[in-house]
Amino acid sequence: MRTVNVDIITENISQMCMEANYTLTDDMKNALRKAKETEESQMGLTVLSCLDENLEIAEKEHIPICQDTGMAVVFLEIGQEVHFEGGAISDAVNEGVRRGYVGGYLRKSVVKDPIIRENTKDNTPAVIHYSIVPGDKVKITVAPKGFGSENMSRVFMLKPADGIEGVKEAILTAVKDAGPNACPPMVVGVGVGGTFEKSAVMAKEALTREVGKHSDIPYVKELEEEMLEKINNLGIGPGGLGGRVTALAVNVNTYPTHIAGLPVAINICCHVNRHSVRVI
C-alpha cells in the first residue's frame, strides 16, 4: 500500500490547469503545423498561420490560448494500492482547480446553479471522472473544455440494425451541424457502446488521445481514418471559412453494450484541444 497526501494532487492540478491553458501538447502543435501542408484554401492557410502565431504568443507570454479557459474536466486513474491521506480527494481536486484558475488569471466560467447562474468566481467545481486501476500510481489528466465546441456535442441512441453505417452517419451529422461553431480545425471524440452516459464519457476521454494514434481494433482504426477523410471533404475548413482541413483527428472509443442498443456520442473539441497529463 502506498500513501499519497492529497496536497500533492492539489499542487499538481493547480499547475496543470495553467499548463493546459497556456500551451498545447506537442502532438496538437505538430498537427496544426502539418495542416498547413495539406490545406488548399488561401483563407484556410491564413487562419492556420494565425492560430500558429497565437500558440507561440500564448506559450511565450504565459497567457491563455483562448479567452474561454473552459470548465475543468479531470480524469483520475487511481491505483488500487493507493491510500489517500490529508482530506477528501474531490476537495483536493477542486482546490487545485481553484488555485490554478485564480493564480493563473484564467477566466472563471462556472456558475453554481444551471438556472440561477451565479458565478462561483474560481471555476469550481470541476467535473471529475474516477477509475480504479491496478498498481500504486495516480494518473491525472486535466482537460479544460471550452463550451463553443462543447455545445456541439450529440448523443444518438441508434438501433442495433443501424450498424456501422448508422455510426458514420451520426458522426457526419454532428460535424455538419456544428459547422463553424466548433472553431475548426477540430478533434472529434466518439464513444460507441455502453449506455447513454458511458458513451459520452468515452467520447470526452477520446479527445485526450494523442493525435495520429489510432485504436488497436482494426475496424475502429478504419472508421477513424474514413471519418477523418469524409469530414475533411465537407469544405468547412479552418475557422469555418472553407478549406480542406476541418478536422485534425477522429478518435473513437468503444465498449460492450446491450443487445437492444447502439449508443453513439460525439464530443467535438476546437483547435484548442487542451489537456495535461501527469503520473504521480
C-alpha positions, 0 to 999 in steps of 0.5 A, a space after each residue: 500500500 502506498 500513501 499519497 497526501 492529497 496536497 500533492 494532487 492539489 499542487 499538481 492540478 493547480 499547475 496543470 490547469 495553467 499548463 493546459 491553458 497556456 500551451 498545447 501538447 506537442 502532438 496538437 502543435 505538430 498537427 496544426 503545423 502539418 495542416 498547413 501542408 495539406 490545406 488548399 484554401 488561401 483563407 484556410 492557410 491564413 487562419 492556420 498561420 494565425 492560430 500558429 502565431 497565437 500558440 507561440 504568443 500564448 506559450 511565450 507570454 504565459 497567457 491563455 490560448 483562448 479567452 474561454 479557459 473552459 470548465 475543468 474536466 479531470 480524469 483520475 486513474 487511481 491505483 488500487 494500492 493507493 491510500 489517500 491521506 490529508 482530506 477528501 480527494 474531490 476537495 483536493 481536486 477542486 482546490 487545485 482547480 481553484 488555485 490554478 484558475 485564480 493564480 493563473 488569471 484564467 477566466 472563471 466560467 462556472 456558475 453554481 446553479 444551471 438556472 440561477 447562474 451565479 458565478 462561483 468566481 474560481 471555476 469550481 467545481 470541476 467535473 471529475 471522472 474516477 477509475 480504479 486501476 491496478 498498481 500504486 500510481 495516480 494518473 491525472 489528466 486535466 482537460 479544460 473544455 471550452 463550451 463553443 465546441 462543447 455545445 456541439 456535442 450529440 448523443 444518438 441512441 441508434 438501433 442495433 440494425 443501424 450498424 456501422 453505417 448508422 455510426 458514420 452517419 451520426 458522426 457526419 451529422 454532428 460535424 455538419 451541424 456544428 459547422 463553424 461553431 466548433 472553431 475548426 480545425 477540430 478533434 472529434 471524440 466518439 464513444 460507441 457502446 455502453 449506455 447513454 452516459 458511458 458513451 459520452 464519457 468515452 467520447 470526452 476521454 477520446 479527445 485526450 488521445 494523442 493525435 495520429 494514434 489510432 485504436 488497436 481494433 482494426 475496424 475502429 482504426 478504419 472508421 477513424 481514418 474514413 471519418 477523418 477523410 469524409 469530414 475533411 471533404 465537407 469544405 468547412 475548413 479552418 475557422 469555418 471559412 472553407 478549406 480542406 482541413 476541418 478536422 485534425 483527428 477522429 478518435 473513437 472509443 468503444 465498449 460492450 453494450 446491450 443487445 437492444 442498443 447502439 449508443 453513439 456520442 460525439 464530443 467535438 473539441 476546437 483547435 484548442 484541444 487542451 489537456 495535461 497529463 501527469 503520473 504521480 
